[in-house]
Amino acid sequence: MMMALASVPPVRMAQDGPSLSELMTALPVATLVVRPDNRIADANVRAETLLNMARSAIVGSDVTRTIRMAEMGARFDIWHSNKPIAAYDVKVHAGRTAEMEVDLMIAPVVDHDGWRIVSIHAQSQARKIGHRGTAGGARSAMGAAAILAHEIKNPLSGIRGAAQLLEPGNGGRDAALTQLICNEVDRIAALIDRMQDFSTERKLECRPGNIYPLIDRAANIASAGFAKNVKIIKRYDPSLPFAVINDDALVQVMINLLKNAAEALEHVERPRIRVETAFRHGVSVVVGDGKGSAVLPIEILVIDNGPGVPEHILDHLFNPFITGKRDGQGLGLALVDKLVRDMNGFVQYARDQEAGESTFRILLPMGMG
């Protein structure tokens, strides 16, 4: 017996605007509309092509059978959740096609409980946004840095000693700056110690902490040095809870992102960087290997009004030795990606052409505190 399918939730359109059907057809990615009972209510042309199925065969089918997850542990998280979910680099049997690796984006329909929009990206976008399944690229960068670690640590001790000798001079008025030098030397030395161990699987020690003093510390370092001619604007959510972080790692991540932004603004007439924070309800990321979903509600944005990342390196933005700068080494963003993943978060890049802004977005797990 054929079951009558409920109609797709109505969408209000402008009087002369395209219909819902026309919008679905025009979407550049495979898209499905899924009912509360997991049956597919609609599918666009791209979905027909990707699944190798006619629309008449797709509509009415169970989405859990039409898109069969190779990793059964993640299936429940995806198809029985009322939260927005991004599943990167998951292996599926889609329709009548062979097993493939895809990204699945699932978004609930507002005011229609249980209804969801599912988009299927056959060519993994995870590599474009920095959430990769392996750490091979970043480890290569760390390996290269480790080669220099011994030579770098020797002059660091001399710099620290010189700063301590300078502190009593000038009536103590330079005490804050000399203390800043000492603190940064200690942080860099600790970072180099960790770089020497990056070939191992040693876990980064993370604990619940307040991100704001760490962000402010990075911003102060930027304002005193490489971003002294750039206006840095802070827009913080005062109610943000603690995040699960490693203090030194987060400071390094923010310094690298601020430095990256400042360098991109070199030829901008009115350069500015915004650092924003927010709590994102319902943001979950599903990773491979049956690890299930991770809730990452703590958001940090570093936004600049520079020209953006060159298109030809977008696919490899977080890989080592990839840079669009003439004198760049391509290690900064690889380190950002490694450290953020070590804190069980992820980092992504986006460009808003209309606003003329580039955004690096960090999502981190929430801690109690």
N, C-alpha and C positions, 0 to 999 in steps of 0.2 A: 504494500500500500504506500502510495506517495504521500509524504507529509507536506502540508502547505507551509511554506516559509513565510515568516513575518517580513514585512517590508522593511527596507533600509530606513533608518531614522531620517526624517525630513531635514533638508538643508535649505535655509533661506538664501535666495540668490537675488542679486540686483535685477531689476525689471528687464534690462537688456543684456544681462550677463549670461555666461554659459550655464548649461544645465549640469546637474550632478553627473550624468552619464558622460557628457562631453569632457568634464574635468577628469573623470576617472580614465577615460581613453587617452587624454593628453599627458597623464603622469609619466615621467621618464623612467620609473622603476616599477617592477612587478608589485602590484598592490591588491590586497584582499580586504573585504569587509566581512568581519566574523561576528556571528550572533552570540548571545549568552550561552547557548547550548553547544558552542564550538562548531556549528555548521556554517559554511561559507555562504554569505548572502549575495556577494558580488565579486567580480574579478575583472581587471582591465586587460587590454591586449597584451601588455608586457608580461602579465602573469600567464596568459595562455602560451606564450612563446617559451617562457622559462620552464613551465611545468610540462610542456609538450602535451597539453590537453585542451580540448575545446571548452569554451565557457560553459556550455550546457552540462559538461561533465564535472566541471569544478563547482559550480553553484549547487548547493545542497549537500555537498560532500563534507565529511568530518575533517576539519583542518589538521587534527592529529594524525590522520591517515594520509591526507594529501601531502603534508610536510612531515615526514617521519624522521624523528630525531635519532641519530646514530648513538648519542649519549643519553641513555634512558634516564639517568639521574637528573638531567637538566630539563626533561620534558615537562614534569609537573610544575616546575617553577615558571615555565614560559606560558603554558596554555591554561593554567589555573591560577592566574594572578590578576588582580584588578589594578596593578600599578604599571606605569610606563616601564618598559624593559628594552634594553639594547643587548642583544646576544651576538657577540663578535666571534668570528672564526669557528662557527659550529658546523659540524658535518651533518648533512641531511640527505635523505632521499626525497627529492621534490618531484611530485607527480610521477611521470613516466621516464624521468631522466635518471642517469646514474648518480651515485653518491657524489656530492659536491660540497665545497666549503663556502658558506655564505655568512652574511650578517643579517640578522632579523631585527627589525625595529617594530615594537608593538606599542600602540598608543590607545588608551581608552577614549571612547567618544563621550564628550562632556554631556551631562544630563541624560545619558542613556546607559544605565547600569548594564554591564556585561558586554556591551558592543565594543568592538575593537577594530582598529585599522592596522593591518600587518603589511609592512613593506619588506621585500626580499632583495638584498643586494648580492648578486651572484659573484661579483668581483669584490673581494674583501676591502671594505673601507677602513678596517681597523688599522691597517698600515698607514693610512693617511692621517689618522688622528692620534697615533702614538700608542694604541693599546694592542701591543703585539704579544703573541703567545710565547715567544722565546726572548731571551735576553742576549742573544748572540751579538747583535750590533753594539749594544752598550758595553758588553764585556770586552769587545775588541778595543773600544775606546779606553776602557779602564786598563786594559793590558798595556796599551801604548803609554798611558799616563804613569803606570807603575814603573816603567823603565826609567822614567825621570825622577821618581820619588826620592831616591837617595840623594841625588844632587840638589834637589830643591830644598830638602829639609836642612841641609847644612847652612845655607845663608839665612834661613828663617830664624835660627837661634841667634845669629848676629844682629838681625833686625830687631828682635825682641830686646836684646841687651842694650842696643843703642837707644831704643824708645824709653827704657827704664832710666837710662842716664840723663835723658832730656827732661824727664818729668819734673825734677825740682827746679829747673831753670825758668826764667821769665816770670818769677814770682808765683809760680804754680798755675798761671793762667792757661797753660797748654796741657794741663793734667787730663782733661777730658779727651783730647786728641791722642795723647800718648797712650792712654788706657784703651782707646779704640784700636790703636795699632797692636797693642799687646793681645787684646781679645781676638783680633782677626788672625794674628800669627798663630795663636793657640788653636783656633778653629781650623785653619788650613793644615796645620800639622796633624790634627786628628783626622781630617779628611784624607790626607795622604796615607796615614796608617791604614785606613779602611781600603783605599785603592789597592794597596799591596795585597789585600786579602780578597779582591773581587773575583779571583778565579775560583774561589770556593763558594759553597752554598750557605755561608754563614748568614744567619738571619739578622736583619737590622732591628735593633732594640727600639720598640715604639711604646708609648704610653699616652694616656689622655693628657692633653695639654691645651693651653690657651694660645691660639695662633697669632693673636694681635701683637704681643711684644716681639715676636719673631719677624713678622712682616714689617713692623716699624723699624726694627734693627736693620733689616735689609734695605729699607727705603732710606734710612739715615746714611748708610754706607754709600748708596747710590748718589744721594744728594751732595755728599761731601767729595765725590770723585767723578766717576764716569758719566753721571747724569746731572752734573751741577748746573747745566744750562737748560735743563728740561723741567717743566712744571709737573710735579707728581701730585695727583689728586687722590685722596683716600675717601672711599665711600663704604663704611663698614656697617654690617648688621649688628647692632648692639646686643641683640638677644641670642647670638650664635653660641651654641654649646661647644664644649671642648671637642677637639678632633684627636684621633689616634695618630700620633706623629713621633718622629725623631727630631729633636730641636735643631741640631746642627744640619741635618739633611734638609729640613724645610727652609732654613736660612739660605743654604746654598742654592736650592731650587729657585727661591725668590730673587736672589742676586743674579743668577744666570738669566732669568726671564726679564728682569729689569735692564740688565746690560744688553740683552738682545734687542729689547725695545728701544733703548737709548741709541744704539748703533743704527737702527733702522730710521731714526729721526734726524740723522746728521744733516740732511739737506732740506728739512722741513722748516718752513718759515716760523710757525708757532707750534713748536713741539710740546706734546703733553702725553703723559702716561696716567691712566686711571687704574687704581687697585681697588677692586670691589669684592665684597663677600656677601654670601647669601646662604640660606638654608633651603635646599630643594627637596620638597616632600615627594616621596615615591620614586626617587631616582635609583634604579637598580641596574646593575650590569651583570650579565651572565657570561661566565668564562668557560672555556673548554675543559676537557679532561674530567667531566663529571663533578666539578667543584661547586656547582649550583650558582646561586646569585649572591652578589655582594651589594649591600645598601650603602651608597656613598652620598650622603646628604650635604656634606660640608663643601661649599663651592668657593673657590678663589679665582678671580679673573684679573689678568694683566692685559690692559687694553692700550693700544697706541694708535696715533693718527698718521702712521707712516705709510709707505707704499705697499706693504705686504710682502709675503714670501713669493719669490719667482715661481711661476707655474711649473717649470720643468723640474723643480726639486720637491714639489709637494708630496709625491708618493714616497719619498725617502727622507722626509724632513727630520725625523728623529734618529736616523742612522748616523754613525760616526763619519767624520771627514766629509760630510755633505754641507755645503755652505754657499750662500749667494753673495758673500762678501769677498772683496778682493784680498784682504789680509786675514780672513777668517780661517780657523782650523777645523771647524765643524765638530767640536767636542761638547760645546755647552748644552745643546738641546739633548744630545745623547745621554749626558749625565743627568739632566732633568728627568728624562723618561725613566732611567734606571732607579733614581732615588724615589720618585713618586711611586713606581711599582713596588719598590721595597717597603713602602708604607701602605701597601695594599690599595693604592688609589690608581687613578689614571689621568693622563694629560692629553688634551686635544687642541688643535688649532682650527680657527675659523676666520673667514674674511667677510666683512660686511662692505660690499662695494658701494652701496648707496650712502652709508654713513662715512665711508672712507676710513674704516678702522679695522685693525687686526686684533684678534683676541686669542690668548692662551688661557685655557680653562683647566683648572685642577679640581678634581673631585676626590674627597678623602672620607674615610669612615668616621663615624661619630664615636666619641668616648664619653664616659661618665665623669662628671667633675663639678 
